């Protein structure tokens, strides 16, 4: 293992962070004069809710001093909620449909195309020093590549105690620039005793103490005052109350990110962060720009992207007809964002209130309406998104058909030029259902630019539009027609000059 922990890291420009929008920008600018470093700690199989229930003062302190974001995973057929797909997603910055890990054997993985973030650091800035240590050996033998300066698979007899002591030694006495630490015992106890057990809480307490030792080692560094540490704590999957994971239930799909340092606002709560963001946030903090050709799914947490649908989170209400959804969950609204509208002039009557026409909802709420039908794999939508769900709408007495159109504001365009329409989408098809994206210039007749009549996995769409000469505005319409069929989601809609 070609370790060189004594190497001095170089000052890294963080202009990209300073330019980021939102409250992180000021803190990032202040940190620009310090040496950026990254620590990622993985707590295998940990549930955020149980961390809050447990005696976990160190994790509580990190949440108070930084941000906390609950998130959710995919499910089959994309991938089961297992450690292999979970850690691969976190470490590579892409979802399972790209890294191709479906189980804990890693068969057929695409790590050559989508390497781990420490390998990307070594490729972009080989002078930086990288280190990974794990209690579950595949993390360091398979997910992280041999380009990482040092990879340590802790002997099983030492387990998390050995992983912690190694991490502490490196962080206190070495000069690593990016460190990944994997602790396993919470998952082990989840399997043996279940997430609802006192033993699971005790395992969280023990892991919390180990996190405390690791973070204390960072803060005890003689050079700490001249360093800007971004510390991120995350997990690969959740657990059922009885113990186990791999399925599509909400507890099994739960994940989270706790992050502090790097100019993050203390005590902040975010709803827009996803698992692939960990890797990309580490790269951004170290001043490594993400090349679009890498085709990563993550985005830097330091650079939140404003989205019109996300402004609706405070307007979300509880269930009406969906009695299978928890009564306290705030999760849907029919009220569109400012400037947007929903045309239900041709919409049928009756049906399930939550899904009558285009609705605005969250993963937590929408997936709870019906498990195991693929809703869990709407992976590229974030926070609040728009959904047209004919399958759920017909679960109550109704008449007519589902015919609803989501309409954007009137956006400025330049006649005779091109513009690019971008959005993320996920579409499940059953005839006679149809999805149409249409554009109208200067309030003229809408013209189709994209039609969906076949299953379309979660993806980011980009459509180049030829703006007619003399046109000054464009309005996009997203129309779903069908009945007792399936669904369509849309998020992050934008129209910009090409």
C-alpha positions as CSV (number, residue, x, y, z in Angstrom):
1,X,0.0,0.0,0.0
2,X,1.8,3.1,-1.2
3,X,1.1,5.4,1.7
4,X,2.9,8.7,2.2
5,X,1.0,10.3,5.1
6,X,3.8,12.9,5.6
7,X,3.1,14.7,2.3
8,X,2.1,18.3,2.6
9,X,-1.1,19.2,0.8
10,X,-1.3,22.3,-1.2
11,X,-3.6,25.3,-0.7
12,X,-6.6,24.6,-3.0
13,X,-8.6,27.4,-4.6
14,X,-12.3,27.4,-3.5
15,X,-13.6,30.0,-5.9
16,X,-16.3,27.6,-7.0
17,X,-17.7,27.4,-3.5
18,X,-17.4,31.2,-2.9
19,X,-19.5,31.7,-6.1
20,X,-22.2,29.3,-4.8
21,X,-25.7,30.7,-4.2
22,X,-27.2,30.7,-0.7
23,X,-25.9,30.9,2.8
24,X,-22.9,28.7,2.2
25,X,-21.2,31.2,-0.1
26,X,-20.0,33.6,2.6
27,X,-18.6,30.8,4.8
28,X,-16.8,29.3,1.8
29,X,-15.2,32.6,0.9
30,X,-13.9,32.9,4.5
31,X,-12.5,29.4,4.2
32,X,-10.7,30.0,1.0
33,X,-7.5,30.9,2.7
34,X,-7.4,27.6,4.6
35,X,-6.4,24.2,3.3
36,X,-9.6,22.2,2.4
37,X,-9.8,18.6,3.7
38,X,-12.6,16.0,3.7
39,X,-13.7,13.3,6.1
40,X,-16.5,11.0,5.3
41,X,-17.7,8.5,7.9
42,X,-20.1,5.8,6.9
43,X,-22.4,4.3,9.6
44,X,-23.6,1.1,8.0
45,X,-27.3,0.4,8.5
46,X,-28.0,3.4,10.7
47,X,-31.5,5.1,10.9
48,X,-31.6,8.8,11.5
49,X,-34.7,8.6,13.6
50,X,-33.0,6.0,15.9
51,X,-29.9,8.2,16.1
52,X,-32.2,10.9,17.5
53,X,-33.7,8.4,19.9
54,X,-30.3,7.2,21.1
55,X,-27.8,8.6,23.5
56,X,-25.6,10.1,20.7
57,X,-24.1,13.4,21.9
58,X,-21.4,13.5,19.2
59,X,-23.8,13.1,16.3
60,X,-26.2,15.5,18.0
61,X,-23.4,18.0,18.2
62,X,-22.5,17.6,14.5
63,X,-26.2,18.1,13.6
64,X,-26.4,21.2,15.7
65,X,-23.2,22.6,14.1
66,X,-24.0,21.7,10.6
67,X,-26.8,20.4,8.3
68,X,-29.0,17.4,8.5
69,X,-30.8,15.9,5.5
70,X,-33.0,12.8,5.4
71,X,-33.1,11.1,2.1
72,X,-34.3,7.9,0.4
73,X,-33.1,5.0,-1.7
74,X,-34.3,3.1,-4.7
75,X,-35.7,-0.4,-4.6
76,X,-35.9,-3.4,-7.0
77,X,-35.8,-3.8,-9.9
78,X,-33.2,-0.9,-9.9
79,X,-31.4,-2.4,-7.0
80,X,-32.2,-3.9,-3.6
81,X,-31.5,-1.9,-0.4
82,X,-28.2,-3.7,0.3
83,X,-24.7,-2.5,1.2
84,X,-23.1,-3.2,-2.1
85,X,-25.4,-0.9,-4.1
86,X,-25.6,1.6,-1.3
87,X,-21.9,2.2,-0.7
88,X,-21.3,2.2,-4.4
89,X,-23.8,5.0,-4.9
90,X,-22.3,7.1,-2.1
91,X,-18.7,6.6,-3.1
92,X,-19.0,6.9,-6.9
93,X,-21.6,9.7,-7.0
94,X,-23.9,7.8,-9.4
95,X,-27.1,5.7,-9.0
96,X,-27.2,2.0,-9.5
97,X,-28.4,2.3,-13.1
98,X,-24.9,3.6,-13.9
99,X,-22.5,1.8,-11.4
100,X,-24.5,-1.4,-12.1
101,X,-24.0,-2.9,-8.6
102,X,-27.0,-5.0,-7.8
103,X,-25.8,-7.0,-4.8
104,X,-22.9,-7.5,-2.4
105,X,-21.0,-9.6,-4.9
106,X,-20.4,-6.5,-7.2
107,X,-20.7,-8.6,-10.3
108,X,-20.7,-6.6,-13.5
109,X,-19.9,-3.3,-11.7
110,X,-19.0,-0.3,-13.8
111,X,-16.3,1.2,-11.5
112,X,-13.9,1.6,-14.5
113,X,-16.4,4.0,-16.0
114,X,-17.5,5.5,-12.6
115,X,-14.6,5.3,-10.2
116,X,-14.8,6.2,-6.5
117,X,-14.3,9.8,-5.4
118,X,-10.8,9.2,-3.9
119,X,-9.6,7.8,-7.2
120,X,-11.0,10.9,-8.9
121,X,-9.1,13.0,-6.4
122,X,-5.9,11.1,-7.1
123,X,-6.4,11.5,-10.9
124,X,-7.2,15.3,-10.7
125,X,-4.7,16.2,-8.0
126,X,-2.2,13.5,-7.4
127,X,-0.3,15.6,-4.8
128,X,-3.2,15.1,-2.4
129,X,-3.1,12.2,0.0
130,X,-6.1,9.8,0.2
131,X,-6.9,7.1,2.8
132,X,-9.8,4.7,3.3
133,X,-10.4,2.2,6.1
134,X,-13.3,-0.1,6.5
135,X,-14.8,-2.7,8.8
136,X,-16.6,-4.3,5.8
137,X,-13.8,-5.3,3.5
138,X,-15.5,-4.9,0.1
139,X,-15.5,-1.2,0.6
140,X,-11.8,-1.0,0.5
141,X,-11.0,-4.0,-1.7
142,X,-13.6,-3.5,-4.4
143,X,-15.3,-0.1,-4.4
144,X,-12.2,2.0,-3.7
145,X,-9.5,1.4,-6.4
146,X,-5.8,0.8,-6.1
147,X,-5.1,4.4,-7.1
148,X,-6.1,5.4,-3.5
149,X,-2.9,6.0,-1.6
150,X,-3.8,3.7,1.3
151,X,-6.7,1.2,1.6
152,X,-7.1,-0.7,4.9
153,X,-9.5,-3.6,5.5
154,X,-9.7,-3.9,9.2
155,X,-9.1,-7.5,10.5
156,X,-12.5,-8.9,11.6
157,X,-11.1,-9.6,15.1
158,X,-10.6,-5.8,15.5
159,X,-13.8,-4.7,13.8
160,X,-14.9,-1.2,14.4
161,X,-12.5,-0.7,17.3
162,X,-9.6,-1.3,14.9
163,X,-11.1,0.9,12.2
164,X,-11.5,3.7,14.7
165,X,-8.0,3.5,16.1
166,X,-6.5,3.5,12.6
167,X,-8.6,6.5,11.5
168,X,-7.7,8.4,14.7
169,X,-4.0,7.7,14.1
170,X,-4.1,8.9,10.5
171,X,-6.2,12.0,11.3
172,X,-4.2,13.0,14.3
173,X,-0.7,12.4,13.2
174,X,-0.7,12.2,9.4
175,X,-1.5,14.8,6.7
176,X,-4.3,13.2,4.7
177,X,-6.5,15.4,2.5
178,X,-9.4,13.0,2.0
179,X,-10.4,10.2,4.3
180,X,-13.2,7.7,4.2
181,X,-14.1,5.6,7.3
182,X,-16.6,2.7,7.4
183,X,-18.1,1.5,10.7
184,X,-20.2,-1.7,10.6
185,X,-21.6,-2.6,14.0
186,X,-24.9,-0.8,13.8
187,X,-25.8,-2.9,10.8
188,X,-24.7,-6.1,12.5
189,X,-26.9,-5.4,15.5
190,X,-29.8,-4.4,13.2
191,X,-29.6,-7.8,11.7
192,X,-29.4,-9.7,15.0
193,X,-31.8,-7.7,17.1
194,X,-33.8,-5.3,14.9
195,X,-33.9,-1.5,14.6
196,X,-36.6,-1.3,17.3
197,X,-34.4,-2.9,19.9
198,X,-32.5,-1.4,22.8
199,X,-29.5,-3.2,21.4
200,X,-29.7,-1.2,18.3
201,X,-29.8,2.0,20.3
202,X,-26.8,0.8,22.3
203,X,-24.9,0.1,19.0
204,X,-25.6,3.7,17.9
205,X,-24.3,4.9,21.2
206,X,-21.1,3.0,20.7
207,X,-20.7,4.2,17.2
208,X,-21.3,7.7,18.3
209,X,-18.4,7.5,20.8
210,X,-16.2,6.3,17.9
211,X,-17.3,9.2,15.7
212,X,-16.5,11.4,18.6
213,X,-12.9,10.0,18.8
214,X,-12.5,10.4,15.0
215,X,-13.7,14.0,15.0
216,X,-11.7,14.8,18.1
217,X,-8.6,13.6,16.3
218,X,-9.3,16.1,13.5
219,X,-9.7,18.9,15.9
220,X,-6.5,18.0,17.8
221,X,-4.4,18.4,14.7
222,X,-1.6,21.0,15.3
223,X,-2.5,22.5,11.9
224,X,-6.3,22.4,12.4
225,X,-6.6,26.2,12.6
226,X,-5.3,26.6,9.1
227,X,-7.5,23.8,7.7
228,X,-11.1,23.8,6.5
229,X,-12.5,20.3,7.2
230,X,-15.8,19.2,5.5
231,X,-17.1,16.3,7.6
232,X,-19.9,14.2,6.3
233,X,-21.7,11.3,8.1
234,X,-23.9,9.0,6.0
235,X,-25.3,5.5,5.7
236,X,-26.0,3.0,2.9
237,X,-29.5,1.8,3.9
238,X,-31.8,1.4,6.8
239,X,-33.4,-1.5,8.7
240,X,-36.8,-2.9,9.5
241,X,-38.0,-2.9,13.2
242,X,-37.6,-6.7,13.2
243,X,-34.2,-6.5,11.5
244,X,-33.0,-6.8,7.9
245,X,-33.1,-4.8,4.7
246,X,-33.1,-5.3,1.0
247,X,-36.8,-4.5,0.4
248,X,-38.8,-1.4,-0.5
249,X,-40.3,-0.4,2.8
250,X,-39.7,3.1,4.0
251,X,-37.3,2.1,6.9
252,X,-35.2,0.0,4.6
253,X,-34.9,2.9,2.0
254,X,-33.9,5.5,4.6
255,X,-30.6,7.2,4.4
256,X,-29.3,10.6,5.6
257,X,-26.4,13.1,5.5
258,X,-25.0,15.0,8.4
259,X,-22.4,17.5,7.3
260,X,-20.4,20.2,9.1
261,X,-17.6,22.6,8.1
262,X,-17.0,24.1,4.7
263,X,-19.1,27.1,5.5
264,X,-22.3,25.1,6.2
265,X,-24.9,26.9,8.2
266,X,-25.3,25.5,11.8
267,X,-28.5,23.8,12.5
268,X,-29.7,23.8,9.0
269,X,-32.2,21.2,7.6
270,X,-32.1,20.3,3.9
271,X,-34.6,18.2,1.8
272,X,-32.8,18.4,-1.6
273,X,-29.7,16.2,-0.9
274,X,-29.3,12.7,-2.3
275,X,-26.8,9.9,-1.8
276,X,-24.6,10.7,-4.8
277,X,-24.0,14.2,-3.5
278,X,-21.5,13.0,-0.9
279,X,-18.8,12.2,-3.5
280,X,-19.4,15.3,-5.6
281,X,-19.4,17.5,-2.5
282,X,-16.0,16.1,-1.5
283,X,-14.7,16.9,-4.9
284,X,-16.1,20.4,-4.8
285,X,-14.6,21.1,-1.4
286,X,-11.2,20.1,-2.6
287,X,-11.5,22.4,-5.6
288,X,-11.9,19.7,-8.2
289,X,-14.5,20.7,-10.9
290,X,-16.8,18.0,-12.1
291,X,-16.4,17.3,-15.8
292,X,-19.8,16.9,-17.5
293,X,-18.3,14.0,-19.3
294,X,-18.1,12.1,-16.0
295,X,-21.9,11.9,-16.1
296,X,-22.3,12.1,-12.3
297,X,-25.7,12.2,-10.6
298,X,-24.6,14.0,-7.5
299,X,-24.3,17.8,-7.1
300,X,-22.3,19.7,-4.5
301,X,-24.3,20.4,-1.3
302,X,-22.4,23.7,-1.2
303,X,-24.3,24.8,-4.3
304,X,-28.0,24.3,-3.8
305,X,-30.0,24.7,-7.0
306,X,-33.2,26.7,-6.5
307,X,-36.3,24.9,-7.9
308,X,-39.9,26.2,-8.2
309,X,-41.5,23.0,-6.9
310,X,-39.4,23.1,-3.8
311,X,-40.9,26.4,-2.7
312,X,-44.1,24.4,-2.1
313,X,-42.8,22.4,0.9
314,X,-44.4,24.8,3.4
315,X,-47.8,24.4,1.6
316,X,-47.9,20.6,1.7
317,X,-50.8,19.1,3.6
318,X,-51.8,15.7,5.0
319,X,-53.7,12.9,3.4
320,X,-57.3,13.1,2.3
321,X,-58.3,9.7,0.7
322,X,-55.0,7.9,1.0
323,X,-55.6,6.3,4.4
324,X,-52.6,4.1,4.1
325,X,-50.3,7.1,4.4
326,X,-49.4,8.3,7.9
327,X,-51.9,10.8,9.2
328,X,-49.2,13.2,10.2
329,X,-47.2,13.2,7.0
330,X,-47.2,16.5,5.1
331,X,-46.9,15.4,1.5
332,X,-49.0,16.9,-1.2
333,X,-50.7,20.0,-2.6
334,X,-52.6,20.9,-5.8
335,X,-51.4,24.6,-5.5
336,X,-48.7,25.2,-8.1
337,X,-45.7,27.5,-7.6
338,X,-46.0,31.2,-8.4
339,X,-46.4,31.7,-12.1
340,X,-47.3,28.0,-12.8
341,X,-50.7,26.6,-13.4
342,X,-52.5,23.3,-13.8
343,X,-55.2,23.0,-16.4
344,X,-57.8,20.4,-15.4
345,X,-60.5,21.5,-17.8
346,X,-60.6,18.0,-19.4
347,X,-60.0,16.1,-16.2
348,X,-62.5,13.5,-15.0
349,X,-64.4,13.9,-11.8
350,X,-64.1,12.1,-8.4
351,X,-61.2,9.7,-7.8
352,X,-58.6,9.9,-5.1
353,X,-58.3,13.6,-4.1
354,X,-54.5,13.5,-3.7
355,X,-53.9,12.5,-7.3
356,X,-56.7,14.4,-9.2
357,X,-54.7,16.0,-11.9
358,X,-51.1,17.0,-11.5
359,X,-50.1,17.1,-7.9
360,X,-46.9,18.3,-6.1
361,X,-45.6,15.8,-3.6
362,X,-42.5,14.2,-2.0
363,X,-40.9,10.7,-2.1
364,X,-42.0,9.9,1.4
365,X,-45.7,10.6,0.7
366,X,-46.0,9.4,-2.9
367,X,-44.2,6.0,-2.4
368,X,-46.4,5.3,0.6
369,X,-49.5,5.4,-1.6
370,X,-48.5,2.0,-3.0
371,X,-45.3,0.1,-2.4
372,X,-43.6,-2.2,-4.9
373,X,-44.9,-0.6,-8.1
374,X,-41.8,1.3,-9.0
375,X,-42.5,4.6,-7.4
376,X,-39.4,4.2,-5.3
377,X,-37.2,4.5,-8.4
378,X,-38.0,8.1,-9.1
379,X,-34.3,8.7,-8.0
380,X,-33.5,11.9,-9.9
381,X,-36.3,14.0,-8.5
382,X,-35.4,16.0,-5.4
383,X,-37.4,17.4,-2.6
384,X,-40.9,18.4,-4.0
385,X,-41.7,17.2,-7.5
386,X,-44.8,17.1,-9.8
387,X,-46.6,13.8,-10.4
388,X,-49.6,12.6,-12.5
389,X,-50.7,9.3,-11.2
390,X,-53.6,7.7,-13.0
391,X,-53.1,4.4,-11.2
392,X,-53.8,5.9,-7.8
393,X,-56.4,8.3,-8.9
394,X,-58.8,5.5,-10.0
395,X,-58.7,3.8,-6.6
396,X,-61.9,5.7,-5.6
397,X,-65.1,6.1,-7.6
398,X,-64.6,8.4,-10.6
399,X,-65.9,9.2,-14.0
400,X,-64.1,10.3,-17.2
401,X,-60.4,10.0,-17.9
402,X,-57.2,11.5,-16.4
403,X,-56.4,14.5,-18.6
404,X,-54.3,17.2,-16.9
405,X,-51.7,19.7,-18.1
406,X,-49.0,21.3,-16.0
407,X,-48.2,24.8,-17.4
408,X,-45.0,26.7,-16.8
409,X,-44.6,30.5,-16.5
410,X,-44.0,32.5,-19.7
411,X,-40.3,32.5,-20.0
412,X,-38.3,34.9,-22.2
413,X,-36.6,33.6,-25.3
414,X,-34.7,35.2,-28.2
415,X,-36.3,34.8,-31.6
416,X,-34.2,33.0,-34.2
417,X,-31.9,31.4,-31.6
418,X,-32.0,28.1,-29.8
419,X,-33.1,27.4,-26.2
420,X,-32.7,24.2,-24.1
421,X,-35.5,22.7,-22.1
422,X,-34.3,20.7,-19.2
423,X,-36.1,18.6,-16.6
424,X,-35.8,15.3,-14.8
425,X,-38.5,12.7,-15.4
426,X,-39.7,9.2,-14.7
427,X,-42.5,7.6,-16.7
428,X,-44.2,4.2,-16.4
429,X,-46.4,3.3,-19.4
430,X,-49.6,1.4,-20.0
431,X,-51.8,2.0,-23.0
432,X,-53.7,4.1,-23.8
433,X,-51.8,6.4,-21.5
434,X,-49.6,9.2,-23.1
435,X,-47.3,11.9,-21.9
436,X,-46.7,15.0,-24.0
437,X,-44.3,18.0,-23.6
438,X,-45.4,20.9,-25.7
439,X,-44.1,24.5,-26.3
440,X,-46.1,27.6,-27.3
441,X,-44.3,30.8,-28.4
442,X,-46.0,34.1,-27.6
443,X,-49.1,32.3,-26.4
444,X,-49.5,30.7,-29.8
445,X,-50.6,27.1,-30.5
446,X,-48.8,24.5,-28.4
447,X,-46.5,22.2,-30.5
448,X,-45.3,18.8,-29.2
449,X,-41.6,18.5,-28.7
450,X,-41.5,15.2,-26.8
451,X,-44.0,12.3,-26.5
452,X,-43.8,9.4,-24.0
453,X,-45.5,6.2,-24.9
454,X,-43.0,3.7,-23.4
455,X,-41.4,3.1,-20.0
456,X,-38.8,5.7,-19.3
457,X,-36.5,5.2,-16.4
458,X,-35.6,8.1,-14.2
459,X,-33.4,10.5,-16.2
460,X,-32.4,14.0,-16.9
461,X,-33.9,15.2,-20.2
462,X,-32.4,17.9,-22.4
463,X,-34.4,19.1,-25.5
464,X,-33.0,21.8,-27.8
465,X,-35.7,24.1,-29.2
466,X,-35.5,26.2,-32.3
467,X,-37.1,29.5,-31.4
468,X,-39.1,31.1,-34.2
469,X,-37.9,34.4,-35.6
470,X,-39.6,37.3,-33.7
471,X,-40.7,35.1,-30.7
472,X,-40.1,36.7,-27.3
473,X,-41.7,34.2,-24.9
474,X,-42.2,30.5,-24.5
475,X,-44.5,28.5,-22.3
476,X,-44.1,24.8,-21.7
477,X,-47.1,22.4,-21.2
478,X,-46.7,18.9,-19.8
479,X,-49.9,16.9,-20.5
480,X,-50.7,13.4,-19.1
481,X,-53.7,11.5,-20.5
482,X,-54.9,8.1,-19.4
483,X,-57.0,6.3,-16.9
484,X,-56.3,3.2,-14.8
485,X,-52.8,3.1,-16.1
486,X,-49.5,4.3,-14.5
487,X,-47.7,7.5,-13.7
488,X,-45.4,10.3,-14.7
489,X,-43.1,12.6,-12.6
490,X,-41.4,15.8,-13.6
491,X,-39.0,18.0,-11.7
492,X,-36.4,20.7,-12.0
493,X,-37.9,22.2,-15.2
494,X,-35.9,25.0,-16.8
495,X,-35.6,26.8,-20.2
496,X,-32.3,28.6,-20.9
497,X,-30.5,29.9,-23.9
498,X,-28.2,27.3,-25.5
